[in-house]
Amino acid sequence: MSQEPNVAAVHDEQPRKVKTNLLGLSASRIGDFLESLGEKRFRGTQILKWIHQYGICDIDEMTNISKGLRESLAEVAEVVVPEVVSCQDSVDGTRKWLIKVDGGSCIEMVYIPERDRGTLCVSSQIGCALDCSFCATGKQGFARDLTTAEIIGQLWIAAKSFDQFDTRNPRRVTNVVMMGMGEPLMNFNNVVDAMSLMMDDNAYGLSKRRVTLSTAGVVPELDKLGDVSDVSLAISLHAPNDELRNQLVPINRKYPLVDFIDSAKRYLDKMPDNRRKVTVEYTLMDMVNDRDEHAKELSILLRDLPCKINLIPFNPFPGSEYKRVTKVALGRFRDILQNDGYTVTVRTTRGDDIAAACGQLAGEVNDRTKRQERYKKRLQGLDEEQVVKIVG
């Protein structure tokens, strides 16, 4: 005799309905979402303020929205912030968060306080597909792009951490740089939407000069960026010629230096003012790219690009093949560029006691490229003395 199915059990097995995460919707997208529900677009401005200016995640607490709308909205939408696994403070005031995202991987984000500003270094991907030879992130391999909610969620977390949602408190995060884990232009749409929220007056209200995107040279996407955004631009160069850059930054084999520099010029041409400059990032490694001839070659390469140059002493990590530039070589390199008329700054190493310095971010990546596995095998083949020798 057949048995009737357990209707309750079948119902319990139904998958949870996926809701739209309002955290990741830019002003235009939240307007579109509300219209799709038959609601007025202007309600989006109210929701943006609740989430990004007051730090409210419970839709029911958005009290200037009618109870009926709140109830209907709660059925199809939610506000979900990524989970903070840990938070470390450096002796120099730098703070690093380990943040868990969907799928089990973790990303890292860093806050760097300075006398006149506080800069948040935000990640755009879980790992990085580019595998620059001097960067710890690339050795973790690559899992996936971060969603817009996971990108802007990092700024939300930092604001919450510093009690910045209380309007009586000063703003601690004054600048954002897309220089964390990943290549931002390889996650183009999500990064553009997140930066839009960063600059939206109804969200975080950051100036376009205080939001910076750093790219290693994804030329087609860089050419698109100037059509949809006017954030500040930084280009990760690290070498003055293609032969050396091919070794340090493998994407150079696809988009050589001349193409990259020309694309940066085109980006500036699209800006509404003619005073903008590109920041050129150049990581200096001992006896690799720090010689006088490299500085002179770099000076010639950049002569037609309105730019300022930021020199970055290499920050060692276990198993890296490079050593930190010497103070003498750094000084000579800087002086050559300055004597040629360039504005040159040297990035102070911050947070290296908690592995939060430039190039050290690693996180915990569920790598689908197998690069992490190969790198770990390489490290296992080194004895302790060799590792110490490599990292200096």
C-alpha positions in Angstrom: 0.0 0.0 0.0 1.5 3.3 -1.0 2.0 6.0 1.5 1.0 9.7 1.1 4.0 12.0 0.7 4.9 14.1 3.8 3.9 17.5 2.4 5.6 19.3 5.3 8.9 17.6 4.7 8.7 18.4 1.0 8.0 22.0 1.8 11.0 22.2 4.2 13.3 21.0 1.5 12.4 23.9 -0.8 15.4 26.2 -1.4 15.4 29.6 0.3 14.2 32.3 -2.0 17.2 34.4 -3.2 16.7 38.0 -2.2 18.3 41.1 -3.8 21.1 42.5 -1.6 20.4 46.2 -1.5 23.9 46.8 -0.2 25.3 46.4 -3.7 22.9 48.5 -5.6 24.1 51.8 -7.0 21.6 54.8 -7.1 20.5 53.9 -10.7 20.2 50.2 -10.0 18.2 50.6 -6.8 15.9 53.0 -8.7 15.4 50.3 -11.4 14.8 47.7 -8.7 12.1 49.8 -7.0 10.4 50.5 -10.3 10.3 46.8 -11.1 8.3 46.5 -7.8 5.9 49.3 -8.9 7.5 51.8 -6.5 8.8 55.3 -6.9 12.5 55.7 -7.8 13.0 58.4 -5.1 12.6 55.8 -2.4 16.0 54.6 -3.5 17.6 57.8 -2.1 16.1 57.1 1.3 17.3 53.5 1.3 20.8 54.5 0.2 21.1 56.9 3.1 19.8 54.3 5.6 22.4 51.7 4.5 25.5 53.8 3.7 25.1 56.9 5.9 23.4 55.5 9.0 24.7 51.9 8.8 21.2 50.3 9.0 20.8 46.8 7.7 17.3 46.0 9.0 14.7 47.2 6.5 12.1 47.5 9.3 14.3 50.2 10.9 14.1 52.5 7.8 11.3 54.5 9.4 10.7 57.2 6.8 9.5 54.5 4.4 5.9 53.3 4.8 5.3 50.2 6.7 3.6 48.6 3.7 6.7 49.2 1.5 9.0 47.9 4.2 7.0 44.7 4.5 6.8 44.1 0.7 10.5 45.1 0.4 11.6 42.6 3.1 10.0 39.8 1.1 12.3 40.3 -1.9 15.3 42.2 -0.6 17.8 42.3 2.3 20.9 44.1 3.4 23.8 41.6 3.9 27.3 42.7 4.8 30.3 40.4 4.4 31.4 38.7 7.6 34.5 40.0 9.5 36.7 37.0 10.6 39.4 39.0 12.3 40.8 42.5 12.7 44.4 43.3 13.5 46.0 46.6 14.5 49.6 47.4 13.6 51.9 49.3 16.0 51.8 52.2 13.4 48.0 52.4 13.5 47.4 50.4 10.3 44.4 48.1 10.6 43.8 44.9 8.6 40.5 43.0 8.3 40.1 39.4 7.2 36.7 39.2 5.6 34.8 36.0 4.6 32.7 36.1 1.5 30.3 33.6 -0.2 32.0 30.3 -1.1 34.2 30.2 2.0 37.2 32.3 0.7 38.5 35.3 2.6 39.8 38.6 1.4 41.9 41.3 3.1 41.3 45.0 3.5 43.7 47.6 5.0 43.2 51.0 6.5 46.2 53.3 6.6 46.0 56.4 8.8 48.1 59.4 8.0 48.3 62.9 9.5 45.8 64.5 7.1 43.8 61.5 5.8 42.8 57.9 6.3 43.1 55.6 3.3 41.2 52.4 2.8 42.8 49.8 0.5 39.9 47.8 -1.0 40.0 44.4 -2.7 38.1 43.7 -6.0 38.7 39.9 -6.5 39.3 36.8 -4.4 43.0 36.3 -5.3 44.3 37.7 -8.6 44.5 36.2 -12.1 47.6 38.3 -13.1 50.3 36.7 -11.0 52.8 39.6 -10.8 56.0 38.0 -9.6 56.6 40.3 -6.7 53.0 40.2 -5.2 51.8 37.8 -2.5 48.2 38.1 -3.7 49.0 36.5 -7.0 50.6 33.4 -5.3 47.1 32.7 -3.8 45.7 32.0 -7.2 42.2 33.1 -8.2 38.7 32.1 -7.2 36.2 34.7 -8.6 35.3 38.4 -8.9 33.8 40.1 -5.8 30.2 41.3 -6.2 29.4 45.0 -5.8 28.0 44.3 -2.4 31.3 42.6 -1.3 33.3 45.5 -2.6 31.2 48.3 -1.1 30.7 46.1 2.0 34.4 46.6 2.8 33.9 50.4 3.1 30.7 49.8 5.1 32.7 47.5 7.5 35.4 50.1 7.9 32.9 52.9 8.6 31.2 50.7 11.2 34.6 49.8 12.8 35.4 53.4 13.3 31.9 54.4 14.4 31.7 56.6 11.4 27.9 56.1 11.0 27.5 58.4 14.0 27.4 61.8 12.4 28.9 63.3 15.6 32.2 61.5 14.9 34.8 62.7 12.4 35.2 60.8 9.2 38.2 58.4 9.5 38.1 57.0 6.0 38.7 60.0 3.7 40.2 58.1 0.7 39.7 54.8 -1.0 42.1 53.0 -3.3 41.2 50.0 -5.4 44.6 48.5 -4.7 43.8 45.5 -2.6 43.5 41.9 -3.8 42.8 41.6 -7.5 42.9 43.6 -10.7 40.0 46.0 -10.6 39.5 46.4 -14.3 39.0 42.6 -14.7 35.9 43.0 -12.5 34.8 46.1 -14.4 31.0 46.5 -13.9 31.0 45.6 -10.1 34.0 47.9 -9.4 32.4 50.8 -11.4 29.1 50.4 -9.4 31.0 50.2 -6.1 33.0 53.3 -6.9 29.8 55.1 -7.9 28.4 54.4 -4.4 31.6 55.6 -2.8 31.2 59.0 -4.5 27.4 59.2 -4.3 26.3 62.2 -2.0 23.5 60.0 -0.7 26.0 57.2 0.3 29.7 58.0 1.2 30.1 61.3 -0.6 33.8 60.9 -1.4 35.4 63.2 -4.0 36.5 61.8 -7.3 40.0 62.8 -6.4 39.8 60.7 -3.2 38.8 57.5 -5.0 41.6 55.9 -6.9 41.6 52.9 -9.2 45.0 51.1 -9.7 45.5 48.9 -12.7 48.3 46.7 -14.0 47.3 47.5 -17.6 44.1 45.9 -18.9 44.0 48.3 -21.8 40.6 47.6 -23.3 38.8 48.1 -19.9 40.9 51.2 -19.2 39.7 52.7 -22.5 36.1 52.0 -21.3 36.6 53.4 -17.8 36.9 57.0 -18.9 33.4 56.8 -20.5 31.7 55.9 -17.3 33.8 57.2 -14.4 36.2 60.0 -13.6 38.0 58.6 -10.5 41.7 59.1 -10.0 43.9 56.7 -11.9 47.1 54.9 -10.8 49.0 52.6 -13.1 51.2 49.8 -11.8 54.3 50.0 -14.0 57.3 48.6 -12.0 59.6 48.5 -15.0 60.7 50.9 -17.7 60.9 48.5 -20.6 58.9 45.6 -22.0 61.7 43.0 -21.5 61.8 43.5 -17.7 58.1 44.1 -17.3 57.3 40.9 -19.1 59.0 39.1 -16.2 57.5 41.2 -13.4 54.0 41.8 -14.8 53.0 39.0 -17.2 50.0 40.9 -18.6 52.5 43.2 -20.3 53.0 40.5 -22.9 49.5 41.1 -24.1 49.4 44.9 -23.5 52.9 46.3 -23.8 54.1 49.5 -22.1 53.5 51.8 -25.1 49.9 50.6 -25.4 49.4 51.0 -21.6 50.8 54.5 -21.5 48.8 55.6 -24.5 45.6 54.3 -22.8 46.4 56.3 -19.7 46.8 59.4 -21.8 43.4 58.7 -23.4 41.8 58.4 -20.0 43.2 61.8 -19.0 41.9 63.3 -22.3 38.3 62.2 -21.3 38.5 64.0 -17.9 36.5 67.2 -17.5 39.5 69.2 -16.4 43.0 69.3 -17.8 44.9 69.4 -14.5 44.5 65.7 -13.7 47.6 63.5 -13.4 48.1 59.8 -13.4 50.0 58.3 -10.4 52.7 55.9 -11.6 53.4 53.1 -9.1 56.8 51.6 -9.2 57.9 48.9 -6.8 61.6 49.0 -6.3 63.5 45.6 -5.9 67.1 45.3 -5.1 69.3 44.8 -8.2 66.2 44.1 -10.3 64.7 47.4 -11.4 66.4 50.0 -9.1 69.5 50.9 -11.2 70.3 54.4 -12.4 69.7 53.3 -16.0 66.2 52.1 -15.1 65.4 55.5 -13.6 66.7 57.3 -16.7 64.7 54.9 -19.0 61.6 55.5 -16.9 62.0 59.3 -17.2 62.1 59.0 -21.0 59.1 56.6 -21.1 56.9 59.0 -19.1 57.9 62.3 -20.6 54.6 62.8 -22.5 52.3 61.6 -19.7 51.1 64.1 -17.1 52.0 62.1 -14.0 53.5 61.9 -10.5 55.6 59.0 -9.5 55.1 56.9 -6.3 58.1 54.8 -5.5 57.3 51.7 -3.4 60.1 49.7 -1.6 59.4 46.0 -2.1 57.8 44.3 0.9 59.1 40.8 1.3 56.9 37.7 1.8 57.8 34.0 2.4 59.2 32.5 -0.7 59.6 35.7 -2.7 62.5 35.9 -5.1 63.2 39.6 -4.4 64.7 41.8 -1.7 63.9 45.3 -0.5 65.7 48.1 -2.3 68.6 49.7 -0.4 68.2 53.2 0.9 71.1 54.4 -1.3 69.6 53.0 -4.5 66.2 54.4 -3.6 67.6 57.8 -3.0 69.5 57.8 -6.3 66.5 56.6 -8.2 64.3 59.3 -6.7 66.9 62.0 -7.3 67.3 61.2 -11.0 63.5 61.5 -11.6 63.2 64.7 -9.5 66.1 66.3 -11.4 64.2 65.5 -14.6 61.3 67.5 -13.3 59.0 64.8 -12.0 57.1 65.0 -8.7 58.2 61.9 -6.8 57.0 60.5 -3.5 58.2 57.4 -1.6 55.6 55.2 0.0 56.3 54.6 3.6 56.0 51.0 4.5 53.1 50.6 6.8 51.6 47.6 8.6 54.4 45.1 7.7 54.2 43.7 11.2 50.8 42.3 10.4 51.5 41.6 6.7 49.4 44.5 5.6 52.0 46.4 3.6 51.7 46.9 -0.2 52.0 43.6 -2.0 51.6 41.5 1.1 47.8 40.9 1.1 46.9 37.2 0.7 43.7 36.3 2.3 42.4 32.7 2.1 41.6 31.8 -1.5 39.7 28.7 -2.7 42.0 28.8 -5.7 40.6 27.3 -9.0 43.9 28.0 -10.9 46.1 25.5 -8.9 48.7 28.3 -8.6 48.5 28.3 -4.9 49.1 24.6 -4.7 52.2 24.9 -7.0 53.5 27.8 -4.9 53.1 25.9 -1.6 55.0 22.9 -3.1 57.8 25.2 -4.1 58.0 26.6 -0.5 58.0 23.1 0.9 61.1 22.4 -1.2 63.0 25.1 0.6 64.6 24.7 4.0 64.2 27.4 6.7 67.6 28.9 5.9 66.7 29.3 2.3 63.4 31.0 3.0 65.0 33.4 5.5 67.6 34.2 2.8 65.0 34.9 0.2 62.9 37.2 2.3 65.9 39.0 3.6 
